[in-house]
Amino acid sequence: MPLENENMKELVLFSHINKLGSLSAAAQLLGISRSSVSKQLAALEKKIGSRLFNRTTRKIVLTEVGRHILQEAHKIELALQTIEHISEDHQSEIAGMLKVSCPSAQGRVHLVPLIAKFLARYPKITVNLQLEDRFVDMVAENVDVSIRVGHLADSSLIARKIGDLSWMLCASPEYLKYAPSLKAPSDLVHHRCLFYRNSKWVMNTWTFASQKGEESITVSGPLAINDPSALVSAAVEHAGVLLIDKALLGDTIGQGKLIPILSGYQPIGGLPMYIVFPEKEFMPAKTRALINFLLEEIPPTMQGE
């Protein structure tokens, strides 16, 4: 909503700079130039009569005065958001734009097919869907709803669990034709295994349950990829053994391109999936509609059938 009071503008801008950690990031978020951000911050510091940040070439840090001013800036920002949400909640129809984030593979399999159904139900909603495998700061990036896979760190965000990914161990018939014997999880140490790996996380410890109890194996192989869909493609091309969310396998099992293996052992430790959204005293009706829709529609898709 437009602000006539320059002091309010500058305080909200100051809050964004602190939240994002740089003037450039705040400028990008607000759609203005960095020089404009710098001028507005300088104007606010001049009015207050004190510096609000200690700045170096690498980072900015709040001064003592800045910490006190930030508390007041947060109050103003919250009040403006509350006014906006009250207005949205009192609309007679669910309408507006929603920004949604989701990991790429799960988004393609679970979310994209449902978005069309959601938009058909609410034709005055538009969705900006971001499929990307990185940590998304929902508050800083103005994301309304996020789908997250894995155990969540403590935060001010609200999370609703949808379910757990269901794992399947598989390989192509061609790979198995020439591979070593595979009768128990311990045999995996002799196989070329495919697993997920990014800059922070490697998923190469696989755990199985049977009548004998649990057994964990640390696998290895010549190919690790940070995209689950690419791992499925590699398995189809006979690159090795794959343990993955079975919903991501699509029709590869039905077509015989991949076949389940070690059926007497149940893979365990499936990652949970959550719907996550920022805590807001007044949630817009459009956001609530999407959350309720996804809570109802996603769980059946996670069975991978």
C-alpha positions as CSV (number, residue, x, y, z in Angstrom):
1,M,0.0,0.0,0.0
2,P,1.3,3.5,-0.8
3,L,2.9,5.5,2.1
4,E,2.6,9.2,2.3
5,N,4.7,9.6,5.4
6,E,8.4,9.7,4.5
7,N,9.5,8.7,8.0
8,M,7.5,5.5,7.7
9,K,9.0,4.7,4.3
10,E,12.5,5.2,5.7
11,L,11.9,3.1,8.8
12,V,10.4,0.2,6.7
13,L,13.4,0.5,4.4
14,F,15.8,0.4,7.4
15,S,14.1,-2.8,8.5
16,H,14.5,-4.4,5.1
17,I,18.2,-3.5,5.0
18,N,18.8,-5.1,8.4
19,K,16.8,-8.2,7.5
20,L,18.6,-8.8,4.1
21,G,22.0,-7.7,5.3
22,S,22.8,-5.3,2.5
23,L,21.7,-2.1,0.7
24,S,21.8,-3.9,-2.7
25,A,19.5,-6.7,-1.5
26,A,17.0,-4.2,-0.1
27,A,17.0,-2.2,-3.3
28,Q,16.4,-5.4,-5.4
29,L,13.5,-6.4,-3.1
30,L,11.8,-3.0,-3.3
31,G,12.5,-2.4,-7.0
32,I,14.5,0.8,-6.5
33,S,18.2,1.7,-7.1
34,R,20.9,1.1,-4.6
35,S,21.7,4.8,-4.6
36,S,18.1,5.6,-3.7
37,V,18.3,3.2,-0.7
38,S,21.6,4.8,0.4
39,K,20.1,8.3,0.2
40,Q,17.0,7.3,2.2
41,L,19.1,5.6,4.8
42,A,21.3,8.7,5.1
43,A,18.3,10.9,5.4
44,L,16.9,8.8,8.2
45,E,20.3,8.8,10.0
46,K,20.4,12.6,9.7
47,K,16.9,13.0,11.2
48,I,17.9,10.7,14.1
49,G,21.3,12.3,14.5
50,S,23.2,9.0,14.7
51,R,24.5,6.2,12.5
52,L,22.2,3.1,12.4
53,F,24.8,0.7,10.9
54,N,28.5,0.2,11.1
55,R,29.4,-0.7,7.5
56,T,32.4,-2.5,6.1
57,T,33.1,-3.8,2.6
58,R,31.7,-7.2,3.6
59,K,28.8,-6.6,6.0
60,I,26.7,-4.2,7.9
61,V,26.1,-4.4,11.7
62,L,23.5,-2.5,13.7
63,T,24.8,0.2,16.1
64,E,23.3,0.4,19.6
65,V,21.0,3.2,18.4
66,G,20.2,1.1,15.4
67,R,19.0,-1.8,17.6
68,H,16.6,0.5,19.4
69,I,15.3,2.1,16.2
70,L,14.8,-1.4,14.7
71,Q,12.3,-2.3,17.4
72,E,10.2,0.7,16.5
73,A,10.6,0.0,12.8
74,H,9.3,-3.6,13.3
75,K,6.2,-2.2,15.0
76,I,5.4,0.0,12.1
77,E,6.0,-2.7,9.5
78,L,3.8,-5.1,11.5
79,A,1.0,-2.5,11.7
80,L,1.1,-1.9,8.0
81,Q,1.0,-5.6,7.2
82,T,-1.9,-6.0,9.6
83,I,-3.8,-3.3,7.9
84,E,-3.2,-4.9,4.5
85,H,-4.3,-8.3,5.7
86,I,-7.4,-7.0,7.3
87,S,-8.3,-5.4,4.0
88,E,-7.6,-8.7,2.1
89,D,-9.6,-10.8,4.6
90,H,-12.7,-8.6,4.1
91,Q,-12.8,-9.1,0.4
92,S,-15.9,-10.9,-0.8
93,E,-13.8,-13.2,-3.1
94,I,-10.4,-15.0,-2.9
95,A,-8.1,-13.2,-5.3
96,G,-4.6,-11.9,-5.7
97,M,-1.1,-13.2,-6.4
98,L,0.6,-15.9,-4.3
99,K,4.3,-16.6,-4.3
100,V,5.1,-20.3,-3.6
101,S,8.5,-22.1,-3.4
102,C,9.2,-25.8,-3.6
103,P,12.2,-28.1,-4.2
104,S,12.4,-28.8,-8.0
105,A,11.8,-32.5,-8.1
106,Q,9.0,-32.6,-5.5
107,G,7.5,-29.5,-7.2
108,R,7.3,-31.1,-10.6
109,V,5.8,-34.3,-9.3
110,H,3.6,-33.2,-6.4
111,L,2.8,-29.5,-6.8
112,V,2.7,-28.5,-10.5
113,P,-0.2,-31.0,-11.3
114,L,-2.2,-29.5,-8.5
115,I,-1.7,-25.9,-9.2
116,A,-3.9,-26.0,-12.3
117,K,-6.6,-27.6,-10.2
118,F,-6.2,-24.9,-7.6
119,L,-6.4,-22.1,-10.2
120,A,-9.5,-23.6,-11.7
121,R,-11.2,-23.6,-8.3
122,Y,-10.1,-20.0,-7.6
123,P,-9.9,-18.3,-11.1
124,K,-9.0,-14.8,-9.6
125,I,-5.8,-16.2,-8.0
126,T,-2.4,-16.0,-9.8
127,V,0.5,-18.1,-8.6
128,N,4.2,-17.4,-9.0
129,L,5.8,-20.8,-8.4
130,Q,9.5,-21.0,-7.7
131,L,11.1,-24.4,-8.2
132,E,14.6,-24.3,-6.8
133,D,16.8,-26.4,-4.6
134,R,18.1,-23.8,-2.1
135,F,17.2,-22.4,1.2
136,V,14.5,-19.8,0.7
137,D,14.2,-17.0,3.3
138,M,10.4,-16.7,3.1
139,V,10.2,-13.4,5.0
140,A,12.9,-11.6,3.1
141,E,11.7,-12.9,-0.3
142,N,8.0,-12.3,0.4
143,V,7.1,-16.0,-0.1
144,D,3.6,-16.8,1.0
145,V,3.8,-20.6,1.1
146,S,6.7,-23.1,0.8
147,I,6.9,-26.8,0.5
148,R,10.0,-28.1,2.4
149,V,11.5,-31.6,2.5
150,G,13.5,-32.7,5.5
151,H,13.6,-32.0,9.2
152,L,13.0,-28.3,9.9
153,A,15.2,-26.0,12.1
154,D,13.4,-24.0,14.8
155,S,12.1,-20.8,13.5
156,S,9.2,-18.3,13.6
157,L,7.6,-20.1,10.6
158,I,4.5,-22.2,11.0
159,A,4.8,-25.8,9.6
160,R,2.1,-28.4,8.8
161,K,3.4,-31.9,8.1
162,I,1.9,-33.4,4.9
163,G,3.6,-36.8,5.2
164,D,6.8,-38.7,4.7
165,L,8.6,-39.6,1.5
166,S,8.3,-43.3,0.7
167,W,11.6,-44.8,-0.4
168,M,12.3,-47.5,-3.0
169,L,15.6,-49.2,-3.9
170,C,15.8,-49.9,-7.6
171,A,18.1,-50.4,-10.6
172,S,17.7,-51.1,-14.3
173,P,17.6,-54.7,-15.6
174,E,20.6,-54.0,-17.8
175,Y,22.7,-52.9,-14.8
176,L,21.7,-55.9,-12.7
177,K,22.5,-58.3,-15.5
178,Y,26.2,-57.6,-15.1
179,A,26.4,-56.4,-11.5
180,P,27.6,-58.4,-8.5
181,S,25.1,-60.4,-6.5
182,L,22.6,-58.3,-4.5
183,K,20.8,-60.3,-1.8
184,A,21.2,-58.2,1.3
185,P,21.9,-54.5,2.1
186,S,25.5,-55.3,2.9
187,D,26.0,-56.3,-0.7
188,L,25.5,-52.7,-1.7
189,V,29.2,-51.9,-0.8
190,H,30.1,-53.8,-4.0
191,H,27.8,-51.8,-6.2
192,R,27.9,-48.6,-8.1
193,C,25.3,-46.5,-6.1
194,L,23.7,-43.3,-7.1
195,F,22.9,-40.7,-4.4
196,Y,21.9,-37.1,-3.8
197,R,24.7,-34.6,-2.9
198,N,24.8,-30.9,-2.7
199,S,27.2,-28.4,-1.1
200,K,25.8,-29.0,2.4
201,W,24.2,-32.5,2.3
202,V,25.1,-36.0,1.2
203,M,22.6,-38.8,1.3
204,N,24.8,-41.9,1.0
205,T,23.9,-43.7,4.3
206,W,21.0,-46.0,3.5
207,T,19.0,-47.8,6.3
208,F,16.9,-50.9,5.9
209,A,14.6,-52.9,8.2
210,S,13.9,-56.6,8.1
211,Q,13.0,-59.4,10.4
212,K,16.6,-59.3,11.6
213,G,16.4,-55.6,12.6
214,E,17.8,-52.5,11.1
215,E,20.9,-52.3,9.0
216,S,22.7,-49.1,7.8
217,I,25.1,-49.1,4.8
218,T,27.3,-46.2,3.6
219,V,27.3,-46.5,-0.1
220,S,29.6,-45.1,-2.8
221,G,29.7,-44.7,-6.5
222,P,31.1,-42.7,-9.3
223,L,28.1,-40.4,-9.7
224,A,26.4,-38.1,-7.1
225,I,23.9,-35.5,-8.3
226,N,22.1,-32.6,-6.6
227,D,18.9,-33.2,-8.6
228,P,16.6,-36.2,-7.9
229,S,15.1,-36.3,-11.4
230,A,18.6,-36.5,-12.9
231,L,19.4,-39.4,-10.5
232,V,16.3,-41.3,-11.9
233,S,17.6,-40.6,-15.5
234,A,21.0,-41.9,-14.6
235,A,19.5,-45.1,-13.1
236,V,17.4,-45.6,-16.3
237,E,20.7,-45.4,-18.2
238,H,22.1,-48.2,-16.2
239,A,24.5,-46.1,-14.1
240,G,23.8,-47.9,-10.8
241,V,21.6,-48.6,-7.8
242,L,19.3,-45.9,-6.7
243,L,17.4,-45.3,-3.4
244,I,14.8,-42.5,-3.9
245,D,11.3,-41.2,-3.1
246,K,9.2,-43.6,-5.2
247,A,6.8,-40.9,-6.3
248,L,9.7,-39.4,-8.3
249,L,10.1,-42.6,-10.3
250,G,7.1,-41.8,-12.4
251,D,6.3,-44.7,-14.8
252,T,9.8,-46.1,-14.9
253,I,8.8,-49.1,-12.8
254,G,5.6,-49.8,-14.7
255,Q,7.5,-49.7,-18.0
256,G,10.2,-52.0,-16.7
257,K,13.0,-49.4,-17.1
258,L,13.7,-49.8,-13.4
259,I,12.9,-52.7,-11.1
260,P,12.6,-52.8,-7.3
261,I,15.3,-54.8,-5.6
262,L,15.9,-56.2,-2.1
263,S,12.1,-56.5,-1.6
264,G,12.6,-58.3,1.7
265,Y,14.2,-55.2,3.2
266,Q,12.2,-52.0,3.9
267,P,14.1,-48.7,3.4
268,I,13.5,-46.5,6.4
269,G,14.2,-42.9,7.4
270,G,12.1,-41.3,4.8
271,L,12.2,-37.5,4.9
272,P,9.1,-35.6,6.1
273,M,7.4,-33.0,3.8
274,Y,5.9,-29.8,5.2
275,I,3.8,-26.9,4.2
276,V,5.5,-23.9,5.7
277,F,4.3,-20.3,6.0
278,P,5.2,-17.2,8.0
279,E,3.3,-16.6,11.2
280,K,0.9,-13.7,10.7
281,E,-1.9,-12.6,13.0
282,F,-4.1,-11.9,10.0
283,M,-3.6,-14.4,7.2
284,P,-4.9,-13.4,3.8
285,A,-7.8,-15.5,2.6
286,K,-5.9,-16.4,-0.6
287,T,-3.1,-17.9,1.5
288,R,-5.4,-19.8,3.8
289,A,-7.2,-21.2,0.7
290,L,-3.9,-22.5,-0.8
291,I,-2.8,-24.1,2.5
292,N,-6.0,-25.9,3.0
293,F,-6.0,-27.1,-0.6
294,L,-2.5,-28.5,-0.4
295,L,-3.1,-30.2,3.0
296,E,-6.0,-32.0,1.3
297,E,-4.5,-32.8,-2.1
298,I,-0.8,-33.5,-1.6
299,P,-0.9,-36.5,0.7
300,P,-2.5,-38.9,-1.8
301,T,0.2,-37.9,-4.4
302,M,3.0,-38.9,-2.0
303,Q,2.1,-42.6,-2.2
304,G,3.7,-42.8,-5.6
305,E,1.1,-45.0,-7.1
